[in-house]
């Protein structure tokens, strides 16, 4: 491309890097060298392009040409300048070339969306699974013991359930645990809630399930075992630890994408994502429960019965807010479980 | 002021024929252009497991700096990404050490916390020095003239208070039957002192800001800081209470039953309000700082209409939710444009002449290793 002499002269300001004084200059760029002429004094300097760096072209920001010894020339950005620099063999950095290419950007955007969706739905669960299942047992046990000790100090009291009732449930639970082949032993421990009815059972790390008296009092044996089968699902799939690793991954990724302005914004996005993982875990545990109850020859509808009773207890008081909830909607869970049971028959 | 004035340098750089004593800050960043940069930065940071974040940070900072113009000259950000990365690795190691120590035992955790608070002022100083050395306007870098002693005298109390919250949490966790009054201490002490801490930090930064032979100053404005935080709290709490009650009322009207209130729904509402109020606070503090700081004979003036701000916030927050976060870079640009639009630099004499007569400080830009700083990496995030 041939430029006429007049077209290749650019006016700009030269800064010496030591003071903010703007020297008006005329700049002539050619292949391999750059010539700078002072507008006021007419003095001229020539620089080899090897020691010169030219800033990446941006739409409206001025072009900055960094000369040796900390000097900078600032020239107003224009299409003419970009074209001329290209003709002189001054290449923008690779990322600026990607930025300028619409097909490359469309590809990058799709790739980013795909990476987020795929990373979230497949990669992160797979990575946390592989970490969780390789964690040494004693580390998990120690963590579980600490969690239970803290809960005992704060929220739980010793169980007031009769000993024979406890051992009866333990025996039936062991039948449930051993169904379908040998596995790590899982224990149930009985506690009473300090506050409230405590119609609940939950898994803690280290293959333990805490059963609150309120659950046994509220639910019949079959229903209690249904709930325990669900919690056993959490234990076998190591949901608690898995969720914490998934949460760490999501928080890190959200901080990358949205963290540059406010940590709170990226945390809120992570929180929604973690809630979603949590609901997936619940459904997975439900599925496991139906499977395991059937395999051990127990009534597979215990869990569904319990959830239905819980639902009528809670009534219509709970607003449906799926996106923000750690557990899926009870109605959905019950119908899913019933589907699973009818299919397994 | 327009950029075309650069085409005829030597005359008046401000583009005004008569001498002018003020110049507006002009921000020329574009949402669609920054969107592209953001896509590339996010993609590469994710795929390099965070290593590229240092390059991403430099590219982003230089995008915003180069698109900020004052008196016909643009800012620039010239940090070396490798040094940013080194700083990040260092911070990550500190955080890891703290995490491991607190996992081991309460005593080790408290010791590590004390150690973090003790190195805090030093790290803050290094981070600030690095940031100023990397920030260039009209070819000349800014500089921080604070000594390590200055940093400790002014910032150690700030870091000591910062450490009280995790300290109290640790003590709280080690107690068997703690009283709920502990919560007030854990949340209350740092919250009540937060504006003071913020003010102390800003005072440190602006007092030690140098540009050539010009030195920064900062008139204490603690009352204004507290007023800004108090107003922001009202802006946050009042809509939250009104919002929750409105939802409850609508729920009762439509279903005939009372709304027991989902804590998650309330949290989501709180978050949305926070997203709108936080920028307001930032804006308010910006103008307080502007009003009370100067560098040499130059002052900064902030003239912003808050009506325009609420419009920007009300547009940005819903768009962020609707686009699943893809609107983020556009919101960042819109917000920066708004924040900078009311800023101008003022001097008692002709600005161009005043700026042109600023003497150097003997340090050269682009030559950060020359500085006598022991540790030329960016500490911080």
Interface residues (C-beta under 8 A of the other chain):
Chain A: X11 X12 X13 X14 X15 X16 X17 X18 X19 X20 X21 X22 X24 X25 X39 X40 X55 X58 X59 X60 X61 X62 X64 X66 X69 X70 X71 X72 X74 X75 X76 X95 X98 X99 X105 X108 X109 X111 X112 X115 X116 X119 X150 X153 X252 X253 X256 X257 X258 X260 X261 X262 X264 X265 X268 X269 X316 X317 X318 X319 X321 X324 X325
Chain B: X3 X4 X6 X7 X8 X9 X10 X13 X28 X29 X30 X33 X36 X37 X39 X40 X42 X43 X45 X46 X47 X50 X53 X59 X60 X62 X63 X66 X67 X69 X72 X73 X74 X76 X136 X137 X138 X139 X140 X173 X176 X177 X211 X212 X251 X255 X257 X258 X259 X260 X262 X264 X265 X267 X268 X271 X274 X275 X278 X320 X325 X328 X331 X332 X335 X355 X356 X358 X359 X360 X362 X364 X365 X366 X367
